[in-house]
Amino acid sequence: MKNELILLCHAATHAMKAGFFPTLDDPIEQLERPRLSALASAYVPDRVITSPSLAAVETGQAFGVGMSTDAQWSDLDHGRWHGRSLKEIYDEEADALSAWLSEPDSAVHGGESLEALQARVRSALDTQRHSGVTLISTHAIVVKVALAVVLEAPLAGVYKMDLEPLSAITLTRSDDTWRLRYKPLV
């Protein structure tokens, strides 16, 4: 049984480009739509699963196949920092921001730690048993954590990963083991 999972970082939002923590209702930027069309011709999934965020849903819609949302693929819960600028957080809570950016167990914002996100992502990966190709439209931090889970890498390694909007990784499942797969788009 072929089981392939494409983890796609959703298209860019204004909040991302302006340095704000995301909210659930941030739409993708209009300039991203042509890139989505090109991407939709490169990937042909059997199904799409998205995070509940508007940006992830809008990204997933570009593929024109059956789509559902799954909260397990939601962004990290940023607690009281939702919708606020990084500059504002830095000015008011520099030590807390520094801890959050370097300690996987930190949840100083009152939301979710990377360790909690890792447990959620591990559970989400365990439940992906569909045959065929599933595309997950989600958030960069979720993709980074999934990569750490699959590679059995230290969680702090996510701080050394940069994934741009519309970046993707492909995972294949054999028995109960996920593997990272790189393949050319053309």
C-alpha positions, -999 to +999 in steps of 0.1 A: +000+000+000+015+033-011+012+060+016+027+093+007+023+125+027+032+159+014+035+185+042+031+219+026+037+252+044+007+274+036+011+305+013+024+338+028+001+361+047+005+398+054+010+390+091+039+368+082+056+394+061+049+422+086+063+402+116+031+395+135+021+363+153-006+346+132-043+345+139-068+319+125-083+344+101-052+357+083-058+353+045-031+346+021-017+375+001-031+380-034+005+379-048+007+343-037-022+330-059-002+326-091+024+306-072-004+284-059-016+277-094+019+265-104+022+244-073-011+228-079+001+215-112+033+201-096+015+181-069-015+159-077-028+146-043-057+122-039-069+142-009-060+174+010-062+179+047-057+214+061-052+231+094-083+251+104-065+284+097-078+305+067-044+306+051-040+268+052-076+263+039-070+288+010-038+271+002-054+237+002-083+248-021-058+254-049-055+216-055-091+211-064-096+177-048-116+166-017-105+186+013-111+183+050-097+202+080-080+185+110-070+205+141-041+181+147-023+200+119-031+235+135-004+260+141+014+262+174-009+279+199+009+313+206-013+321+236-015+358+244+009+366+216-017+358+188-020+388+164+008+408+181+040+420+165+074+404+173+087+439+180+060+446+205+067+412+223+104+419+222+099+454+237+076+441+265+088+405+271+123+402+257+134+374+282+102+355+275+106+357+238+142+346+241+132+316+261+105+307+237+129+309+208+155+286+224+138+262+248+114+235+234+096+232+267+088+269+270+052+281+269+058+315+284+031+330+262+004+309+278+000+287+247+017+256+235+053+246+239+072+229+211+072+197+231+034+198+233+033+205+195+056+175+190+032+152+208+003+165+187+023+161+154+034+126+164-002+117+170-013+132+137+014+112+118+003+080+135-032+085+123-023+091+086-029+056+072-046+065+039-034+048+008-024+071-020-011+107-018-023+131+010-013+167+009-014+185+043-016+223+041-002+235+074+023+258+091+061+259+088+066+251+125+044+221+122+064+209+092+096+214+110+084+195+140+072+166+118+106+165+102+123+163+136+098+135+146+105+115+114+142+119+116+143+113+154+162+145+157+165+166+188+135+190+190+158+220+194+169+213+158+138+231+146+154+264+156+180+258+128+154+251+101+140+278+078+110+269+056+095+295+034+058+297+024+048+270+000+078+248+009+071+211+011+085+179+023+074+145+013+072+115+036+065+079+027+053+052+050+065+017+051+049-005+077+049+019+108+079+039+097+079+073+080+107+082+057+118+115+043+117+114+005+132+140-019+120+140-054+123+164-083+092+185-092+099+181-129 
